[in-house]
Amino acid sequence: MFKFGHGQTSGTFVTEYSGNSEKITIDEQIDGQKIEGIGSFAFSEHRELTEITLPDTIGFIGAHAFYNCRNLKKISLSDRVTDIGDGAFKNCYNISEICIKMTGSSMKCLKGILSEVNNEVAVTIQYTENTAVLVFPYYLYNYEENTPARIVNQITEGSGIQYRECIEGDDVNYVQYDRLFEAGLHIDVMDSAWKIACCRLKYPYKLGAEAKERYTKFISENMRALINNMTRGEDYGALNMLLSMEMLDRDDCAACIDTAREESCMEGLGILLAYQKAHFGTSHRKFEF
């Protein structure tokens, strides 16, 4: 299933994977060999791959190691990965979750992956005694032709670039990350805003009082619209995540139930009724279907 190579300074590394598993966990040792890296093109074109977990012994990921793994959604690794080659995650359009175990090395692994992944990504950072969950919004590169000057200018669309710049040498600049929220709301971050706010409130690592108030205010002021959009879109994972914050009050809950009933969003209605019963007691209102 795995083929190995040996470098003068890099120890044993995976040079090729020939299996077809959707989820792969690489052990620290395979056949008695300590695995210290992923070679160039080792997993390229494995479109069946959806999840990869790398051991703490891994220190590098070679160029184009996961090239064209178009269904890869989740990556778990440690911050000991300090060298990521060019195009290591090129065309990995579906990466949406990254889990990093912090040992005190650096944030080069996160910066390296996010530099090639421009879609929205949720990042879980496991510190020794705390956990942070951060959402990094999308960004796009676009091109604008300046006809008189006969040049084409590259422009960036989306606040994802600014959020990615919060990743510094050995950690995330949480103060800078939180400050971006208000500015992002005026750019494009509305789709990601509630996720950013929920994750920061649920995992408040290095969360200041002002930022906490800002996130709380945003969710409170937009609760009805968010829930109505989720029920209409049948996004029940998002709906349950938002409800898990337990910030939906009695009046907003009743209003959202009315909307779900009127628009025949039956599954969403059931979720909201269950929330209402658990938090406010049984409703005595009668509904006609």
Beta strands, then each sheet from edge to edge (+ up, - down):
strand 1: 2-7
strand 2: 11-17
strand 3: 23-25
strand 4: 29-30
strand 5: 33-38
strand 6: 51-53
strand 7: 60-61
strand 8: 74-78
strand 9: 83-84
strand 10: 97-101
strand 11: 121-126
strand 12: 131-136
strand 13: 140-146
strand 14: 151-157
sheet 1: 1+ 2- 5- 4+
sheet 2: 1+ 2- 5- 7- 9-
sheet 3: 3+ 6+ 8+ 10+ 11+ 12-
sheet 4: 13+ 14-
end
